[in-house]
Amino acid sequence: MIKKRLDTEPFRYEGVNGVVFTSKYSNLTLGVDVKIPLGVTEEQVIQDTTEMAVFHRTSIWDNLTGFGGYDIVQYRVQRGYPPKT
């Protein structure tokens, strides 16, 4: 069975603390938008970032034709979103 390549599919992940990570492409070549809700601490942001990276590595990485690594991903952080209710 041929696996579907996810390079050009959109990426979205929401961490347990409500931080939302989105990218136009799952290979993250155009960077990642990070939306941090009001009241989320730095520790919670780190927790959600770790969750996102583990999810990407275990669920997406093997379905990419290429990935340069997390150290070259550009993150655009936006703070102050209303928390989920």
N, C-alpha and C positions, 0 to 999 in steps of 0.2 A: 504494500500500500504506500502511495506517495503522500508524504506529509505536506500540508499546506504551509507555504512560506508566509511569514507574518511581517516581513520587512516594511511593507507599505500600508499595513493595517494600523488604525489608530490604537493608541495605548492609553488606558485609564486605570488608576488604582486609587482606592480610598482606604487609608489606614484606620486602625481601630480608634484613634483619637480624632478622626475627622479631617486629617490633612489629605488633600486631593492632588494627585500627580497625573498630568495629562501630557501627551505628546502627539503630534500629527502622525508620526510613524513609530511603530514598535521597536525599530532599531535605534531610536532616540537620536538620530543624526541631526535633527533640527532643534534639539534641546528639550527640556522638560519644564512645563509650567507647574509651579507648586503653590497651591492656595492653602493658607494657614488660617483656620477660624480664630476668632477672638477667644482669648482665654486659654489657648493651647500653649503649654510651656515648652522651653527649649528641649527638655528631656523627652517630651512627647513627640516633638518634631523628629528627633533622632530616632525614636522608637518606630514611628511611621515610615521614615526613610529606610530604615533597616528592613522593615516588612516589605516595602516596595521592591527593594533590590533583591531580596530573597525570592519574592514572587516572580520577578522578571527573570532571574537566573533559572529557576526551576520550571517555569511554565512557558516562557517565551524564547529564551536564548537558543535552545536547540532547534527552533523553527525559524531562525534567521540565517540568511546566506552570509552575513558578516556582521561583526559587532566589534567596535574599537576598544571597548572597555568603559567601565564606569568613571574612570579618572578623567576622561575627555568629554563627558557629558556636561553641557551647559545648563544650569538651573536658573530659572527666572522665578524669584520668590515674591509672592504677593501676600501680605498679612492683612488681617482685619475683616475677614468674612464672618458673617453671622454663623454661630454654631448650628449644627443640625438639631432639630427638635424631635 
